[in-house]
């Protein structure tokens, strides 16, 4: 068993201008190049893998920042750089033999021995057979219309059971959807399987997930990920947390050859490599991704060929050989923990079944029926059965008894599951957030009443308690605003800029929470806006980390940290560049608690500079809040000044729900002459979900957030000269927004203008407008007006016209007042 993660022919170290740098230590670089090397030659490799093995007498790192002197040239981020006058293009770093210990007839190869007891071997076989029997039964249930969907595991049982058996109970597993054997090894019961596939009230995820999306959170198994490959970028976050904690624990991502094509897979491998994350990447290469064969899925040497490119120890394994799978996984786990490194395993197997019950593989398989039967004959179950029979541990009678019992167990469980009701209606609304915010409380209370009034239109008898009296409801819970108020700031204040206030908040958060991690592009030296300057010096490189330029992996890494119990404080360098992370944010972070029915990624805040800056054009000026406001599960905050930025950011970091914290970058160094620039010096929080009335008025209400608030104030000053009294409200939190504060103001003034920099169409002002119209229609004296960015891309030359300027707001005030 040999894991490859090195160049195939590493050069021997020699003291010439063609010095190979594989394993060159920073100490050697400093000795050769003096002070410049000490300054620039600081190693970034945290893995201690390559150098220690090749050059045990040198220091620890294999990758150094480059230095150049007249006598030596070392290039950044490469493990070998000998000079050559021969032009050579390489396609491969060397082939990968398929590691196996048992032939197709179930005989151990010469010199091979079992890495586990015969007792465990029998247990593994029984679970593989049970997996196959359960698959057959639930497939039949789908064909009968008793469940809507199913996904079989036939032919891949060893890849699932063998890996699971080689792990330890504390290892965190991130499954895809063909790991039934792993779930059975960790303790998933037939009852739990059937409850999940039917979606009844006993289902762990409360009936929220598609079939086969199992979870065992208390046994360190996350919920099956429906979005292909997203979990591959998440697992390294947990693996890094285990490394930081010095734990005997790994994070394990299962995925298939199709998922390996996702950007999340490549960025996940890279993040794990850069951070030395204790992560196992286990790829089941079964030849197909639905109908797409591997010949159309990737070029190059399979999935294993990617490992060395990232400096990751890698091995290719016969995935139908239970002994080889177990052995490779066991050794991979040891490497990950002892050498602080990710490891990649490519398990070569074959998908005997259709992709799912929505698929007919006969329409596209390149193998004929005879070839498929051949694959079945050398699959993991028949191969391991032959071995057990040769040892006198198995025979036909035991096989019949096992299959009979397994079928009886799953049939009995299914009958019981079918008899159960679906969960109560309220569970449709819970776990979106830690606590139901006002709008979900309002929607739940409405829905409970509506379905009873129109009970003939719904199958209410299928749901627990829905055909009974209304559940207890508290009208106060449908009121907006925070349900708990933090203590008001006390102690001295100091005049501050917004960027300094944000830095202060990050410092306090990291001082108070030893598991708070700050990471993102360029944050180690302070970030492009210097918001994190000095943090690395205070808290160390393990807690303040530069991130590779891959926004989706930054967001995914945050999920892994959060699941491991850490507080993730991520930075997206510009809000304009957050969109590669959109999938991770809206499909993973936002849905994580709901999907897990309460457990999962919540302690995450993503900071991002946003909005116009005066010269940013379309890729450095966008206001993106409305894209995310449409997605349940996220909180969104945009501060208007330094005092608000510090207090709201501390509240966001400590909030149990994920928070997007957008910072208007034009305000970073703006000098605030009013009270917003006086920032309390200590630790304080400002409540999320509460608007602030910063100027009272009687004639018209102006609502905005972020940079726009100052424009509203200026317009209000201008209107005051005309005798118009404006009430100005800073929304502060976009989700959940303080509807009651706006409603009360509009019922007083009778008029409303909502203003934001984002384009008008589908901007958040539209949501505010329709909600206030619903609540205040009879109080309105004029139509609700929006003053927003135009429905074009953010322009460079015409920025002053594009922005909702003071003049545009003032014009809207006059027109609304004269309606």
C-alpha positions, 0 to 999 in steps of 0.5 A: 500500500503506497500513497502517492503525493510526491513528484515521481522522481524527486531530485536530490538536494544539491547546492547549485543554481538548479537546486531542487527545492522539494523539501528545502527548509526555510532554515536552509533558505535563510542560511543561503540568502540571508536576511531577505530569505528570513523575511520572504522565505517563511514557509506556508506548508503546514503539512510536514509531509514531504520534507520529513520523509525525503530530507529528515535532517532538514526542518519541517516544511516543503513549500516556501515563499520564493526568494531570489539572489544571484546564486539561487532561485526558488519559486513560490508554491512548487516542490521542484524547480530544477532548471532544464534546457529541454522543453517537456510537457507532462500529462501525468505525475505517474500512474496509480496501480490499483491496490488489492489484497484479494482476488476475484475468487475470494482468495487473499493474495500471497503475503496478505492477511486480514486487518480485522477479526473474522468476527468483524468480517462476518458482521461486515458481510451481514451488513452488506447483505442487509444493504442489498436486501433493503435496497431490493425491498424499498425499490419494490415499494417505489415501484408500487407507489408507496414511496416516491423515489429510491436509490440503490447501492448494489455492487458498491457495498464494500466501498461503504461498509469497508471504509466505515468499519476502518474509521473510529466512532468520533470521525465525522462523516459527510455522506453522499447518497450511496453510503447505506452500508456506512449508515448501517455500520454506524447504527441506522435501523430499518425503522429509521430507514423506513421512517425517513423514506416515508417522511413520517413523524418519526423521521429524524429530519421531520419529513423534510428531505427526499428519500435516502437522505439519512442522518445520524447526527449523534453518531457523527454522520451529517445528513446526506447532501442532495446538492452534488459535491457541496459537502466536499468543500465542507469536510476540510473545515471540520478536519482543520478544527480537529487539527487545531484541537490536536484530536484523534479524529478525521473528517470524511467526505464520500462522493462519486466520480460525477461529484468530483467534477464539481468546483467544490471538489477541486477547491475542497481538495485545495483548501484541505491541502493548504490548511493541512486538514485531517480529512479523508476524501473517499471517491467511489468511482463506479463508472457512471454519473447518472448516464454520463460515463467516466469517458465523458466526465473527466480527462486524465488519470481518473480521480486519483490523478488529482491528488498529487497536484494538490500535494495530497497522499493518494491511493487507488483501491479495488473498491470491491475488495473489502480487505483492501478497502478496509486496509487503505482506509485504516492507513489513510486515517493514520496518515491524516491524524499523525501527519496532519494531512488530507488523504484521497482514496479512489475506490474503483467499483461498478454501479450495478443498479440504475442511478435511481428509480427515475433512471433506466440504465439499459438505455445508455450502458456501454456494457452488455448484459453479460458484462454486467453479470460478470461485474456482479459475479466479482462484486463485494458480496460474492467475493467476500462470501467465498472467503468466509465459506472457505474459512467454514464461517458461511454456507447456504443455510446461513445465507437464506436465514440472513436474507429471510430475517433482513427482509422480515425486518425491513417489511415489518419496519415499513408497515409500522412506518406507513401507519404513522402520521406525518409531522405536525404542520408547525414543523414545516416552519421550525428550524429555519432559524433557531427561533421562529422570527415574526414573519414565520410565526405569522405565516404558521398561525395563518396556515394552521387556521386556513387549512382547518377552514378549508379542510376539504381541500387538504389531506389533513387526516394524514398529519398529526393533530391537524384534524384537531383544535388549533394549537396554542398561539401567542399573538405577541410572537408575531410582533417584529423586533428582538425578543431579547434585548442585549444590555445597553453599552456602558463606559467610555466611547471614542471617536472611530472610523467604521473599519476601526470599529469592525477591527475592534469587534473582531478583536473582542470576539476572538478574545472572548471565544477561543474557537473563533476563526477569521479567514478569507482572501488576504485577511492575514495581513489585514485585508484589502480594506485593513479590517483585520489588521493586527489580528494574526499577530494577536491570535496566531496564524492558526486562527487568522488565515488567508484563504485561497481565492475560491469563494465557494470553498470559503463558505463551505469551509465555514460550514465544516468549522461550524459543525465542529463547534467553532465560530466561523468568521469568513470574509468575502473580499467584495460582495460582487464576488460572493456569487461563486459561494451562492450555492454554499450559502443558499443551498447549504448554510441557509438550509443546514439547520432545517435539513438536520432538524435542528443540528448543524451549521449556525455559528457562521458570519460572512462579512463582505464590503458592499455598495458604491465606492465612487469608482468601483464600476459594476464589479466593485459596487453592487448591493446584493442583499435582495438576492439573499433576502429571498432565501429562508434561514439567513439573517442579513445586516447592513450598518450605517456607521461605526457604532452600529457596525461594532455592536451589530457585528458582535451580535452577528458573530454570537448569533446562533443563526448564520448572518451575512454582514454587508459593510458599505465600504465607502463608509470605512474611513468616513469621518462621522461627526454625529453620535454614530462615530462615538463608539463604546470602547468595551464589549457591547451588542446591538439587537438584530432585527430592530430598526432605529428611528434616527429622526422623528417626523410627522409628514412622511417616512423615509426608510433605508439602510447602510450608506443610503441613510445619510442621503435620506437625512440630507434629503430630510434636511432639504425638505425641512426647509420647505416645511416638510417633517420627515421621519427617517428610519434605518432598517439595519437588519434586512432579515428579519426586518422590523415591520412593526416599526415601519408600520407604526411610523407610516400610520402616523405620517401616512406616506412612505419612501423606501430607498436603496442602492440596489436596482429597483426591480425585486429590490428589498424595497418592494417587499417593504412596500407591499407589506406596508400596503397590506397593513396600512392601506387605509392610512396611506395618503399617497402611493408608496414610492421607491427611490433606488438604483436603476435596472441597469448594471452599475455604471462607472461614468454615470455613477452620480446619476445611477445612485439614489441621490439626495436630489432624487430622494428630495424630488420623491418627497415633494411629489409624494407630499403633493399627491 
